[in-house]
Amino acid sequence: MVDEHRKKGTAERVKGAVKEGIGKVTGDEQKEAEGKAQRKKGKLQDKYGEAKDKVRDKL
């Protein structure tokens, strides 16, 4: 069973990548920076969920 944080983290990473790409294509540096930040947030969320999965699997 996958932790909900991992699912949400993956979704945030995908949304961030899309937003970053749109920012690059349109030349919108603000949108690009928001996308990068969103991807990093998603990565952290995913890692948190991964750690919770490991702890749960050990119990």
C-alpha positions in Angstrom: 0.0 0.0 0.0 1.4 3.4 -1.0 1.2 6.3 1.4 -1.1 9.1 0.3 1.9 11.6 0.6 3.7 9.7 -2.2 0.7 10.0 -4.5 0.2 13.7 -3.7 4.0 14.3 -4.1 4.1 12.7 -7.5 1.1 14.8 -8.6 2.8 18.0 -7.4 6.0 17.1 -9.2 4.1 16.6 -12.5 2.1 19.8 -12.1 5.3 21.7 -11.3 7.1 20.3 -14.3 4.2 21.4 -16.5 4.2 24.9 -15.0 7.9 25.2 -15.3 7.8 24.1 -19.0 5.0 26.7 -19.7 7.2 29.3 -18.0 10.2 28.4 -20.2 8.2 28.4 -23.4 6.4 31.7 -22.7 9.4 33.4 -21.2 7.6 33.9 -17.9 10.3 33.6 -15.3 7.9 33.8 -12.4 5.9 30.9 -13.7 9.1 28.9 -14.3 10.3 29.6 -10.7 6.9 28.6 -9.3 7.1 25.3 -11.2 10.5 24.6 -9.9 9.4 25.3 -6.3 6.3 23.1 -6.8 8.5 20.2 -8.1 10.7 20.5 -5.1 7.7 20.5 -2.8 6.4 17.4 -4.5 9.8 15.7 -4.2 9.9 16.4 -0.4 6.3 15.1 -0.1 7.2 11.9 -2.0 10.3 11.3 0.2 8.2 11.8 3.4 5.7 9.3 2.1 8.5 6.9 1.2 9.9 7.1 4.7 6.4 6.5 6.2 6.0 3.4 3.9 9.4 2.0 5.2 8.4 2.5 8.8 5.0 0.9 8.2 6.6 -2.1 6.4 8.9 -2.7 9.4 6.1 -2.9 11.9 
